[in-house]
Amino acid sequence: MNDVGSSRHSLMQGSELEVLAVAAIREHRHLIAADEAVYEEWTRASADPSVSAAVLKSLQDEYVARQKKSEAQQELLSEIIDALGYVPKVAPDGEA
């Protein structure tokens, strides 16, 4: 864990951290859904012999880049939750 991130979040009040955590959880869910869509497209394209190697490579590169972004966001979320001390309840997307 990043000590700078930890100290930055530990200086925030609980209510601020909870708002930040909820936003980070929602962002994480969004990233996962988008990653899955790209992965599914990549696997469908891989099964289609008419899809060029360049297109497959592009989809693979996009998926790998998304995975790196998701990993960085997950680390941030972990830091926020560590500073908050619990995982706040977050309704599924589309629910209040």
N, C-alpha and C positions, 0 to 999 in steps of 0.2 A: 504494500500500500504506500502511496505517496504521502510523506510527512507534511508537505506543504498543503496538499488538499485536505488532509485530516485536520490540520490546525485551522485552516480557513473555515471549514464547516463546523468545527467545535466552537468557534466564536459566535455562531449564529444561535438565535433563540429557537426553542423547540417548535414553535408555530411556524417560523420561517423554514426550518428544516423539513417539517412535514409537508408544506406546500411544495418545496423543492423536490422532495422524495416522490410525491404523487406525480408531479410533472415528469420526473425521470422514469418512473415506472411506466407511465403512458407512452413516453418516447421509446422505451425499450420494447414494449409490446408492438408499437408501430414498426420499429426496425425489424423485429422478428418476422412479422407478417410480410413485410416487403422482401426480406431475405428469402423467405419460403417461396414467394411468387417467382423470384428470379431463379431459384434453384429448380422449381418445377418446370419453368420455361427451358432452362438449360438441359434438364434430363429429357424432356420431350424432344428438344432439338437434337440431342445426342442419338435418339432412337430413329430419327428421320434421316435416311441416307441422302436426301436431296439438300440438306442443310450443309453449307460450305464449312470447311475447317476454320475459316476466318470468323464466321459468325459464332461458331462454337467457342473459339478462343475468346472472342469478345464477351460472350455470356459468362464464361469461366472467370475472366478477369473482373467483370462486374461483381460476380458473386464473392470472389476473394476480397475485393475492396470493401464490399458491404460487411463481410465478416470482420474485417479489421475495425471498421467504424463501430460495429456492434460490440466488439470486445472493449474498445475504449469507453464506450458509453456504459457498459456493464461495470467497468472499474469505477467510473464516476458514481454510478448508482450505489455500488457497494460502499464507497466512502461516505456518501450521504446517509445511508442506512446505519452504518457503523456509528456515525456521529449522533444520529437521532436515537439509536438504541433499540429500535423496533421497526418492523415493516408495517407501514400504514395500510389499512384496507382501501382498496381502489376498485370501484365498480368496473365491470367489464365495459368496453367501449360501447357507446350507445345507450348505456343505462345511467341514471342519475346517481 
